[in-house]
Amino acid sequence: MPKLTKLKKFRPPGLLKDLEGDQLDKWSQTVNGWFREEISGDILGRGKLVQFFNPTNFDHDQSLPPVPITWVGFPLSVRIKQPTDEARWAYAENPENQRVPEGRNVLPPLIQKYRWVMDEYLEWSTKKVDGDVQVVSFTCEGPEYWEEVARYNPILTETPIKNPAHQKYERNNKILDIYKKLNPDFADQIKGDDLVNEDGTYNKFNKWNGHTDTGTIAHIIQYNNSLSAEIDIAAVTRTDLVYGETITNMLTLCGDGSSYGNPGRNSDPTIGAAVNEVCRLARDKVLPIDASISVKDPVALYIYDADFSSFLLDRTGKRRGNTREMSPVPDGVLDWRGRGDITENMGLHLRVSIPKGMKTDDGSRDLNVSDIFDQNNGGRYVHCGSQFADYIFMSVSARTYTEPYLEKPVVEPKLLGPAQDVGVSKMSVNTFANGEINAVVMTADIEVLKRMVAAKEGPPDLMGMPEPGPPNGPDFQPSEVLSAVGYFRHQMGDEVLCQVYVPNYCPSHNPKGVGQTWIDEMQFWGQWDLSNYDHVKEQAVGIYKHLRSKAMPVTRNPDHYWPEDALEVFRNWVNSGFLKDAHAQPMKPEIVIPEPNDPSISYRVRKDIMSMSREELVIYQSKLDEILRVRELDSKWQELGVLHAYWCLHYQEATFLWYRVYLRYVEELIDHGIPYWNGYANEAACETSKFAGIPPMFLEETYVHPSGERRPNPLRFALALDGKSKKSPNTTVTRCSILTEGQGSSGWKETIGVFKKYHNQMAHALQQSTYTTPESAEHFGVPWANITKFGDDQRDNLYPFRFDFDGLFEQIRDKFHGWVCPDMADNTYTAFDPIFLSYHANMDRLAGIFMDANPENQFTSRFPLQPFISHGTDIDYDDPRRWRYTTTGDMAKDTRALGYMYGEPASPDFSSLKTAQERGVRRPIPSGGKAIVLPIGLPGQIMAAASNLVKAAEKRELTPYVVFTESMAPDAVGNPDFIGQVTRLGMGRGRDGSGPPNTNRCRKPTATRVLSAAKFKDRLTEGDVLKITVTDLETGKEVDEEEYKQMSGFVPKLAWLPDH
């Protein structure tokens, strides 16, 4: 028989030694008071608690192992609202996001910034210098403990306190010394004056503890993160609450069920559901009596564990992402600071920093935390302290007590009504305990709980994070859910219809309304009545398939699709025999819907060439060397260059899709992804950045082949067309001398400076909503039927216009070609330069981003992209059966459907687009190459018919644009009147110098080019004459006006257009 004893007294968190003598007794009395308040129901809105006990008052078996309840330290409330890992990491520690939301009953100074979003009982502060993380400090120490220590150890200040509060104890440096120990990098800066209020009392929001960007921290301060809150959650999570039957769902419990916590957290629902489960399972599995529960001493929230095994230190300082160059994180980087004992699962404080004096391998600089690399999710360097929170597991431990006592109140079962406390006799307690009130937890609840608690075993793409439960958000109305639950559970299984009627995982203000919309839509479209048990049972397999494939529900909001957890509940319900309600007897399991087994898919990955390790780069170089033989005349490389010169498509809808299939064919030949050169990187416009200019691997003279042989670098020394560069007498491709000489060369600043304009133009293209304008719309504007009167001198602003992505994007594409010149600037020579492949891989990446963000765009799906066949895996130059050729429709897809993906940029893009999912679009709703549908009055446009009378155009402010309707000007960065430049690449002279054959493949209609002149708005008037300078890229000579007027696309016109 185990010995039952009372706990003598509550000890300090983590067995800390900050309190002495009778201070320890007073701390125990403080904790005892919290327990007493909870049990007696002294808290507003509460009655006496049924299954929570004070371990200092009742005998219990202290030898029993405690029950740890764990959750991930990164806030679930942030994770479910932010679209990407990078976004959530940055958001969680951004000081601007730490204010208390309006409407909360919080008074100053709490209303200021104080780590509001860090609501999982783990808080941290990150110190950055020039964007690199220097120090990250984590804590879970409760504020009440610190206030208790400060009460017995008033802080000694250097400046006398003018109006000090009464202090019973002598001022000393105990608190100050702890601060200095916890934050050693700032020990010489922390003063006693910094830690007190005006009256000399301890200020828990002081500047060394109250911020998320200082790298210093002592204890938690978030309004809801406290030791008393922990006790409150454990205490009120009772098993005897009924709304027609026992409430077991963790999110229902964390709402009206027990009136505790926040269902939008990892922690609160997990603690509540686990305590609830322990109580019910203890009764059902151990003894036929009700179990009570308490919090393990020493009472505290702890860091239970932290799994940083995926982190490595990159001592090279180059941050190339090559794990072969990295080593395990050394001792001293992860420092628990002697607070608590992580070996006993009682960690209280963690500091992450690189020990002073630890330098890069070449000794050029000190290492910092941003040189730490996380191998998960494709590999990422540390840019936010938040990244470590993904791997920190918090805990609270419970103890059980199973001796029933007569005075124990129970709940009278009521249907859809509030729980009531009534006193009963011992006999009625036992009878009640054997009834359905304390029914065993649902299997689905346990599975969800296991997934949340065992987060470390979760899928790697979550980076150790548990799958979120239903994200209810601040507008969650638990009363609506509970009312629905009482109804649904009389109709169907505990969890199934609830997910249809009240889909709480949808971030909606009205989940019940969303559910009703689904039911109505499926009755209309599919003749499926999701509100009818028999109908759902009959159609269950089809419903599951439609749900999992996201054909249901009928919606354009991606947040409405069922998460995997919800689908698993439905599948298990079907396989368990379609239990109609919680009282139905389970049948022998039958596999009606098998476990999903999605086939694995392998992709080629196109990495940013600046992020590739030397080993990865060498493999690509060897492919160019050995398979394409870029340094040989009779080679596949020469064939590919000519293929491009003779077959490429320009100034039309098919342009970038033709380049997509061209790159895919090259990858099929070399069986390797083409690395992309990101000219759209924000740092590419910074003259001192390593990302400025041509990437260095294209300029190196040699490389070491995998065989160990040193060879000429194929990225630099590729043979030009027939071994003759555009710039004689070179035999290999030639590039702009300023770019090949690099930083320090004359003209470098100006040459790199133009990227600022390029980036703006690329961003302008990506911001459009239309990929292309159909041929039928080019002559009229879209729409043109909103003009009430027509005359022979119509104003431009009467004609709506539309910028299109493909024309604008090809405009900037030509500029990059001209920038790399001379070979890249001539269509006949351009594809012989290996930089051509990497440049177009990036253009394909950006075009893919646009298409993914605008899935509603349509394409002329059957237009052939010759000479490619078999989805771009092969070619056929002369097959007359045009149906064999790959089409624009084949290529206008998510790149994953084509077998490749893009790696993250080594330097962030200049700007980014919201994905279709972020915009709430999933289902989408052929054509030209113009950048703009021109308003009436510009050359080449036809007047609209006068009979289309509808309504006058809405008056809008106009912005000047320079439109080249029939057609480079040298860059003039220092010229205050410089508007911009336009590059026009012709089809080239062809292999024999007489021009390429099949010139009709590119569209004859005028291709427009557009430059924004918005910054000159106040200096321009209608009718102004524009000065342009036309320069021949081949000779560098200026072309006179008479000559360039004969060329297509070199006549500018000032047009005032509505600013979209």
N, C-alpha and C positions, 0 to 999 in steps of 0.2 A: 504494500500500500504506500503510495507516494506521500511524502510529508507535506502537509499544507501549512503554509506560514504567510504572515503578512509582510509586506515590504516595510522596512524600518523607516526609510525616508527617501524622498526623491533626490537624486544626485544631479550635479550640473551637467549640461549637455556635453557629450564627448568626454566626460570625466575631467573637464578643465580644472586647473588649479588656481583660477583667478580669485576665488572666494576662500575665506579662511574662517576657522572657529565657528562662532555662532552665526556668521553670515551664511554658512551652509544650511543651518537649520531654517533660517529665514527664507532661503531660496526654496526649500522643501515646502514651507508653509505657503509660499506664493503659488507653487504648482498645485498644492492641495486645494487651494481656494478655487482654482480653475475647475478642477474635477468636481468640487462641491457644487459650484454654480450650475454646471452642466446636469448633474444627476438630479438636483432638486428642482430644476426647471425655473431657476431664478431669471433666466434670460428672457427678454420680452418675446412673447409669441410662442413660448415653449411650455410643455407640460413635463411631468416627471419622466425621466428616461427609464426604459425597461431593461435593456440588455447591455448596460455600460457600468462598470464597477471601478471603484477606487482601490488600487492594490495595497494601499496602506491601511485600509479598513477591513478588508476581507481576506481570509485565508485562501491561498491558491497554490498550485504546484509550480514553484519557481524554477524547477529543474526542466520543465518542458521547454523545448526549443521555441523561440518566438517565430511568428509568421511574418516574414518580410514582405512588404508591399512596395513594388518599385515602379518607376516611370521615368521617361526620358526628360532631361532637364531643359531642353529647348522648348519654348512655349508653343503649344499646339495652336493657340489663337492666332499666332503670327504665321505659322506654317500654312494653315488652311486658307489664308487670305492673300498670300504672296505667290506670284506665278512661278518663280524659279528659286533655286537654292541661293544664288547670289543675292537676289532681292530680299529674301527672308533674313539672311544673315545680316545684311546691311541695315534692314529695317529694325531688327530686334535691338541693336545697340546704338542707333541714331538718337542723339539727345533730343531732337525735335519730336520724337514719337513717345516721349516718356511722360508727357503731361496727363493729368487725370482728365478723362472725357467730361464734357459739360453734362450737368444734370446729376452728377454723383454727390452724395452728401459728404463732401470732404472740404474742410476749411483750410485757408492758408495756414502755414506755408506748404501744406501737402499738395495744394493745387498746382504747384510748380513742377518742374521736371524732376521725377524721382523714380525712374525705372518702372513705369506703369505696365509696360507690355511684358516684363519679366515676371510672369505670374505662376511659375511652377516651383516656387520655393528655392529657386536657384537664381542668383543675380550676379552680374559681372560688369567689369569696366575694362575698356581696351584703350591703351595709349598707342597712338600712331605718330610717326614722323615721316613726312613726305610720302604718305600713303602706305608705308610699311609698318606692320605691327611690331611694337617693341615689347610691350608687357600686356598680359591679360590676367586679371585677378578675379577668381570666383569665390563666392561664399554662400553658405546656407545658414549661418549663425543667426538665431532669432534676436530681434531687437529688445525683447523683454529682458533677456539675460544681460545684455550690455547695459541697459538702464539700471538693472539691479547692481551690477558691478560698479557703475558710476555713482550710485546712491551711497555706497560705502567708501568710494574712492573719488571724491570730488577732484576735478582736474586743476592742477596748479598752472597758473598763467603768468606770463611775463609782465603783462599789463594789469594793473590793479582793476578790480571790478567795481564800478561806481555804485551800483545798487544791487549788491549780491543777495541772492536768495539764501534763506537760512540753511546752514549746513551743520549737521550734527558731528560730522567727521572731518578730520584734517585733510586739507588738499595735498595731493601727491601726484606722482607721474606714472602711476600704474597704467591708466588708459593710454597715455601718450606713448609709453614704452611698447604696449601691444601694437599700436598703430605703426610704430617704426619697424617693429619686427615683421609685421605683415607686409609692409611696403618698403623694402630696403632701398630701392632705387631713389626713394624720395625722403629717406629718414632725416637727412640734414635740412630738409625744407619744412617738415611737419612741426608745428609749434602748438603748445597748449592753447594759445589764444585762438587757434583755428577751430578748436573742437567744442567751444562753448557758446551758449546763447548770451545775450546781454547781461543776464542776471547770474552768469557763471555756471548754470546747469548744463549738463551734457546735451549737445545738439546732434542728434543722430543724422541730420541732413547736412552735416558740415561738408566743406568742399573736398575733403579727402575721402568721403564716403557717399556723397549724394549725387554722383554723376556717372555717366557711362563712357566717358571719353578721357578719363584721367589715368586709367590703369591702376588706380588705388581703390581699395574697398576694405571694409571691416565686417559689416553685417548687413542683413537684408533690411530693406525699408519699404518695399511695396506694401500698400495699404492692406492687402489681403494675405500677405506672407508673414505669418507669425506662429509662434508656438501655441498660443491659445486657439488660433484658427485650426491648427492640426488636431488638437484635442476635440474641438467642436465637431469637426467632420467625422472623426471616429466615433464620437459619442452618439450623434443623432442618426447614424446609419442603422436603423433598427430593422428587424425582420418581421415585425408584427403590424406593418401598415397594410391596409387593404383598400382597394377600390374595386370591390367585387371579388377580389382574390389577392394573393400576396404579390406585391410589387418586387420584381427581381431585376428588371433591365437597368443597367448602370446609369443610363441617361435619364430614365424616369425617376430613379432614386435620387439622382442629383438634381432635383427640381422640386415640385410640390410633394413628392414622395416623402422626403425627410427635411425639406427646407434647408439644405446645406449646400455650400460650395457653388462652383460655376461649371456647368456642363461643357463649356468650351475649352476646358483645360485637359491636359494629360492626367494631372495629379488627382483632382477632386473626384471625378467619376471612378478612377481606378481605386483610390482609397476606399470610397464608399462601397463599391461593388465587392471588393475583396473582404472588407469587414462583414458585409452582408452575407457573403458566401460562407465565411468561416463560421458564423453563428448558425446558419441553417444546416450546413454539412456536418458540423460538430454534433448537432442534435440528431441528425438522421443516421450518421455513420458510426458515432462513438457511443453515445448514451441516449436513451429515450427521454431526455430532458432538455429544456431550453438552455443554450449556451449564452454566456455573457462575455463581454470582451473589454479589454483595456489597452492602453498604450504602454509599450515596454519602457522601463526605466534604463538609462537616463532619457527622459522625455526630450526629443528633439527631432527635427528634420535632418537627415544625413545624406551625404554623398555615399551611396552604397557601393558603387564601383565606377570605374572609368576605363574604357577599352580604347587605348590610343595605339594599338598595335599596327594600324594601317598608316601611321605617320612615319616619315623618314626625313632626315636632314640633308639638304642639298648643300654640301660644303663648297661646291664650285663657285657659288654666287651667281652663276649664269642663268639659273632658272629655266633650263631647257626641257624640264620634265623627264629627263632620262634617269630612271630609277637605278640603272647600273652605276651611275655616278654618285649615288646617295648611300647613306649609312644610317643605322638605327639612331633614333633620338637619344643623345647621351644623357647620362645622369646629371641632375641639376637643372634640366630644362623644365621638368614637371615637378614642382616643389609643393608639398602639402603643408609647409610652414609650421609643423608641430602643433596644429590645432585639431583635436580629435585623433582618431586612429583609423586610417583607411584600411589597414590590415584586418580590422575588426568590423569593417563595413560601417564605420562611424567617422567618415571624413567631413570636415567642416570648412576647410579653406584650401584652395588650389591656386597656385601662381605659375604662369607659363612665361618663361623668358629665356633668352640665351645668355649663359654666364659671360660676364665681362671678360674681354680679352680673347674670345673665341672668334677667329677671323676666317675669311675665305681661304681656299687652298693657295691662292696666289698672293695672299696677304694684303690685297688692295683695300679691303674694308672689313668692318665688323659684321658678323652674321647677326641676323635678327629673326624674329618669329616668322616673318614672311618667307624665310628660306626653308621653312618646314613644309613638306609636301604630303598631301593625303592621297593615297593610292586609290581610294574609292571613287566611283562615278567617273572613270576615265582619267582621274588624276587632277588635283587642284592644289595650288599653293595657298597658304593661309593669308587671306586678305582681311578677315574679320575674326575677332575673338569668338564670335558666335559659333564658328565652325567646330570648336571643341565641345560646345554644349550638346551637339548631336550625339556625343559618345559618353556623356556623363549621366549616370543613373541615380536618381534620387530614391529615398526610401523612408518609410516609417514602419516600425515593427509592432505587431499586435500580440497580446497575451489573452488567453481564454480562461474563463472561470465557469465551472459547470454545476455548482451546488445551488439548487433552487431555494428560494426563500419566500416565506408566506406573503410578505408585504409587496411582492413584486407585482406591479400593475400590468395589465394586458389590454389589448384593444378589441373592442366589440366589432366584428365584421359588419361593414356597411357597404352598400352598393353606391358607387359614385358619390360618396360623401366624405367629409373630413374624418380623420381618425379621432376616436375619443378614448380617454384613459378611464378605466373603471377598476375598482378593487374586487378581487375574487378570493375564494378559499383555495386551500392547497389542492383539494380534489378537482376544482374547476380548472386550476392551472394545468394539472396533468392531463385532464380530458382535452383541454384546449391544445396542449402540446402535441397530442396524437392526431389532431385534425389536419385539415388542408391549409390552415393559416400559415404554418411554417413549412410549406411545400419546398421540395428540393429545387435548387437553382436550375434554370433552363440550360440545356447543353450549349445552345448558341451563346448565352451569356458567358459561360466558362471559356468557350473558344475565343470570344472577343477579348476577354480578360487575359487569357494566356498570351494572345498575340501582343497585347499592350505591355504586359509585364516582361515577357521574353523578347523585348525589342531588339536585343543584340542579335537574335537569330533571324531577324527580318530580312527581306530582300535587299540586296546591296544597293539598288538604285535609290533606296530611302536613306542611305548613309546612316543606318542604325536607328532611324526614326521609326516609331510605331505607326501603323496605319491610323489615321485620325478617325475618331468616332464622328457621329453626326455634328457638323459645325453649326450650332444654333445661333451663335452671335449674340450681340447685346439686346436684340429685339425678340429673343426666344420667349414664347409664352407657354410655360409648362402646363398651365391649366387646360389649354386647348388640347394638348397631347393626351393628358390623362383622361379627359372626357372621351376622346376618340378611342383610347386604349380599352376603356370599359365596354365600348360598343363592339370594337373589332374582335376582341377575344371571345365574344359570344358567337362570332361568325366564322372565325378561322383560327389558325395557329397563332401563338403569341406574337410572332414577329412579322409574319408574312403580309397580311393585309395592311398592317400599320405602315409598312414601307410603301404601299400603294396610296393609301389615303392621306397619310401625313409623313411625307418624305423629309424627315428632319435633317438629313445630310445635305439638303439643298439650302444654300445661303439665301433664303427668301424670308421676307417679313410675314408671309402667309403660306406656310407649307401645306396647310389643309386645302387652301385654294388651288395650289399647284397640283395636288393629288387629284382633286375633283376634275381639273382640266384634263389630266391624263385619261381618266375614266371616260369622260365625254368624248375625247378625240379617238380613243380606241374603239368605242362603240360606233363612232361614225365611219372610221376608216377601215377597221379590221373586223367589225362585227364581233368583237370580243368584249364581254362584260366582266371587267375586272372587279366589280363589286359583288359578283355572284359566286359563291363557293363552288357550286357544281360546275359552273362554266369554267372557272379557273382550273379546277381539277381536270376537266376534260381536255383543256387546251394547254396544260402546264408545260409540256415539252416545247411546244411552239412558242409559248410566252417566254420561256427561258432563253431560247435561241435568239429571239428578237431583242430581248433585253440585253443579252451579252454582246450581241453584234451592234448594239446601239441603233437598231432600227426602231426600237421603242425606248422610251415614250416618244410620241410625235412632238418634237420640240426643236427650237433653234438655239437653245441654251445648253451648252455642254455640261453645266453644273447639275442638270437634271438627270443625267444618265446614272444608272445604278452602279455604285462602287462594288468591288469584288466581294467585300464582306456581306453586303446585302444580297448579292447573287448567291453566295454560299448558303445563306439562311434559307433562301427560296429552294435551292437544290436539295438541301438536307431535309426540308419539310416534305418535298415530293417523295424523296427516297424513304422517308420514315412512315409513309402511308397516308399523307394528307391529313394529319391530325386536325380535327375540326376546332378543338379548343383545348385549353390547358388541362382539362379533366379527362380527355380521351386517352385510351390505353394505346401505347405505342405498338405498332405491328412489327413483324420481322422485317428488317431492312431489305429493300429490294432496289437494285440499281436501275432506276427508271431514267435518270439523267446521270451519265457517267461524269467523273471528275474531268474538268477541262484539261486538255493537253495540247496547247498551242504549239505548232511545230517551230523549232528553233530556226532562226534566219540569220545568216551571216552577211555582213555588209563590208564592202570596201570603205575605208575611212579616208577622206581627203583632209589631211591635217594642214593647219597653218604652217607654211614652210619655216617660219621663224620659231616655231615651237618644237620642231623635230630634233631628236637627238642625232649626234653624229652617226650612230649606227643605223638609225632609220634612214637618214639622208643618203648614206652610202648604198643602201639597197636600191633606192630609187635611181641614183646615178648609174649603178651597174646595169639596171634595166635599160636605160637610155643607151648605154654603151654597147651592150651585148645583143639586145633584141632589136632595137630600132637602129643601131649602128650609126649614131648621129655624126660620126667623123668620116663616114665613107660615102662615096658617090652613088654606087649601085646598092641602095639600101632602102629599107622601109621608111626611113626618115625622109628621104627625098620624095618618095611617093606620097607620103602624108602632106608634105608641103605643097606639092602640086595639086593634090586632091582639094586642099583648101582653096588655093588660088582659082581653080577652075569650077568649083561646085558650091562655094559658100553663098549664102543668101544674105541680102542686106536691105534695109529700109522697108521692112515689112514685118508682119506678125511672126513669121517663121524664123526670124533671124537668130534669136537666142536659143530657140529650140533646136535649130540646126547645129549650133555650137555645142549644145548639150549632147546630142547624139555623136558628134565628132569626138568629144572628149571620152564618151563612153566606149567608143570603138578603140581609141588609143589605149584605154585602161584594159580592155579585153585582150589587146595584143601583148601588153607587158605584165598582165595579171597583178596590177598594183594601182593603188589610188594615186591620183595626181595631186601633189600638195599645192595649196593655193597661196598666192601672194596677195595679201590684203592691203591694197592701196587705199581702202576705205577706213583703215585704222586711224583713230583720232591722232595718234602720235606720228603718223606719216607726214603730217603737215608741220612738224616741229623739226627745224633744221639740225638740232643737236641730238635728236633721238636716234637710237639704233634702228628704228623702224623707218627712218627717212631714206629716200632714194631706193635704188635697186637693192634687194636683199643680198647680203654679202656672199652667200653661197653661189650666186651667179657670177661673181667676180673673181673667185679663187682660181688659181692656175691649175692646181692638181688636186687629186683625191686619192685615198688609199682604197683600192679595190678589195672586196672580201677575200681575194686570194692572197693579199698582202702586197701586191704589186702597186707601185705608185704610177698613176696614169694622168693624162690631161683631163681636166674637168669637163665633162660633157655639157654641163650647164653653161659653160662659157665658150668652149671651142666646138660648137656645132657648125657643120658646113652650111653655108648659105646656098641658095638656088644654084645648082650645077657647080658649086664650089666657087661662086663669084658673088661677093657681097655687093649691095647697092653702092657701097663706098669702095671704089677700086683703090688699090689692088688687093684688098683683103679677100681671103677665101672663106673665112668664118664670119658669122653674123657680127655686125657692127652696131654699137649703141652710142648714145650721146656721150661725148667725152667728159662733160661735166659730171655725169652720173658715174662713169667708170673710174674717174679720179677720186670721187667722193668728197667728204667734208674737207674744207680748206681750199677747194678748187675755186677759181674765179667764176662767179655766177651761181654758186651753190645756193646761197640764200634765196635768190630770186627763183631759181628752178624748183626748189622745194616749196617756196611760198605759194605757188599756184595751186597747191593741193587744197588750200583753204577754200578756193573757189570751186575746185572740183568736188570737194565734199558737200558743199552747199547744193550744188547741182544734182549730185547723186541723191542727197536726202530729199530734194524736191521731187525727183522721179519716184522714189520709193513711197512718198506720201500720197501719190495718186491712188485712185480707187479703180481705174479702168486700165486694163492691160493694153488694149488697142482699140482703134476706131474702125468699124466696118467700112469697107470701100463705099458702100451706098450712102454713108453719112458724111463723107469727106467734103462734099460740095455744098452742103446745106447748113452745117452747124447742127447741134443736137441739144434740145429741139429747136425748131425755128417757127413753130406755130403759135407763139405767144405774142406776136406783134399785131397791134390793131390796125396800123396804117403802113402802107408802103409808098415810097417815093423814089425819085431817081438819085437822091443823096442821103441814104440812110446813115444814121450815126452808128459807129462801131459798137457802142455799149448796148444797143438793142439786140445784139446777137449773142446769145449765150455761147460759151466756148468750153472746151474741155481739154485739159492736158492729159496725155496718155503716157503710160509708163514706157512702152517699148520705144517710142520715138525719142523721148527725153533720155532714156538710158543708153540708146545707141549714140546719141549726141556726145555723152560723156565718155563712152567707150572709145570713140574716135580720138578724143583728146589724149587719153592714155597712150594710145598707139603713137601719136605724134610726139608725145613727151619722151618716149624711149628712143625714138628715131636713131639712125635712118632706116634700117631694114624693117623695123616694126611699123614704120609709117607708110609702107608701100604694101598694098594687098597681095602683090605677087610674091613678095619676099617674107612677109610677116610671120607665117607659120613655121619658118625654118629656125626661128629663135626659140629655144626652150622656155624662155620667159613667157612666150605666147600661151603655152599650155597652162602655166600657173596663173597668169593674168586672167585668162578666160574661165579657169576653175573658180576664181573669186567672183567673176561676173555671174557665173551660173549659180553660185551660192546666194548672191544677193537677189537674183531673179527668182530663185526658189523661195527666198524669204518673202518676196512680194506675192508670189502665187499662193503661198501658204496663208498669208494674211488676208488674201482676197479670193477665197475659193469660189465666189459667185461669178467670176469672170468666165467667159466662154471662148472657145477656140474653134477655128476651122479644122475640125478634127481629122479630116481625111486628106489634108494636103501632104504630098509626099516629100520626104526629106532625103533626096537622092544624094549619093548612091547607096545609102545605108539600108540594109535589110535585117531581118530577124532581130528587131528591137535594138539595132545598133551594134550587134555583135559581129556583123560581117558586112561586106560590100559587094555590089554588083553594078558595074558601070553601064551595061548596055541592055539589060533585060527590059523589053517593051511592056511587060506586064506590071503596070504601075501599082497594082494592088499589093505587090510583094514588098514595096518599099516602106520603111518606117515612116510614120506620119507624125504631124504635130500633136495629134491626140495621144499618141503613144508616149510622147515625151512630156506633155503638160500634166505631170503627176508629182506627187510627193516623191522625193529622191529615193526614199526607202523602197518604194515600189519598183525602182529601177536598179536597186542593188547597191546603193552607196549612200553614205552620210558624210556630213561635215563636222570636223572637230571644232572646238571653241577657238576663237581668235586669240592669238598670243597677246595682242593689245586690243582693247575694246573698240568696237566700231564707232564711227563719228556719231551716229544716232541709230536707234533701233526701232523696229515696228512691233506693235502688239500682234500677237498671233490671232488667228481666227477664233481660237478657243477663248482667249482673253477678251475678244470683242463680242463673244457670245454668238459666233457664227460657226456652224458645222456644215450644213448642206448648201452647196452653191446654187445659182439660177442659170466672125473670123475676118482676115482683116488687115489693116494698113500699118505703115511704119511711121506715121507722122507724130511729131511731138505735140502737135496742137491742131485742133480743128479751127481754122482761121475764121475770124468774123468777116462779114461782108466788107468789101472795099479793099481788101488786100489782094495782090495779084493772083490770078488763077482761080478766083472764086466766082460762082454763079449766083445771081440774085434769086432769092426765094420767090416762089409764086405769090402773087398778091391776094390770092383767094383764101389763104389760111388765116382767118381772123379769129383769135381767141381772146387774149388779154394782153395788157401791156407788161413788159418786163419789169421786174422789181428793181427799183433804183438802188444801185450799189456803188460804193466808192471804187474808183478805178486806179489801177497801178500800171505804170509804163513798162512795156516789154519791147525789146528789140527783136524783130522777127526777120530771119533771113529766108525769103521765100523762093529765091532762085539759087542759093549757095549755102590764112590763120593770121591772126594778127599776132605779132610778137608780144610777149607778156610785158606789161608795163606796170609792175607792182607799185612803183613809186609815183606813177602818174595819177593825180587826184581825179582826172576825168575818165580814167579807164573803166569801161563798163564790163568787159569780159572778152573772151576769145572763143572762136568756133573752129573746129578742125574738120575738114572734109577729106576723107580718104576715097580715092577712086578705086576702080577694080584692078588697076596696075597694068603694066605693059605686057604681061604674059611671059611665058617661057622663052619665046623666040623674039620678043620685043615688039611684036605687032599687036599686042593686046590679047587678052584671054578669050577663048571661044565661049559660046553659050552666054553672052552678056545679057541676054533677055531674062536670065534667072532672077535678076534684081529689078525691082519695080521701076517703071518709067515715070509714074507720077512724081511730082515735086516732093522732095523730102524737106520738111521744115526744120529749122534750128531756132531755138529761143534763148534769149538772155534776159534776165530780170534787171531792170534799171530802177528799181524801187528807191534806192538810196539817192537817186538824182531827181526824184519826183518834183521837188520844188524848183528845179532849174530847167525843166523841160516843158515845152509847149507843143501843141499840135503843129505839124508842119516843119518842125526843126529838121535841119539837114544833119545827117550823121556822118562822121568821118570814120572810114575804116582803112586798115592797112592789110594788104594781102601779101603773104610771103610764101614762096615756093619752098616746101620742106626739103626738097632734094638739093637745091642749089643755095638756099638761104637768101636768095635775091628777092627784092620787092617787085611785085607784079603791078604794072601800071593799070590805070582805070579802064582804058579801052579793052585791055586783054581780059581782065577778070570779069567785066560785064558780059563777056561772051560765055563765061562758065556758068554752069548750073549752080544756084544756091549762094550767090555772092552779092545779092542786092538787099540791103537792110531797109527795113521800114519801122518807124516808131508806131507802136499800137498801144492804145490805152484800153486795158482789159479789166474786167471785174477781178478783184483779188480773192482767189480761192484759198 
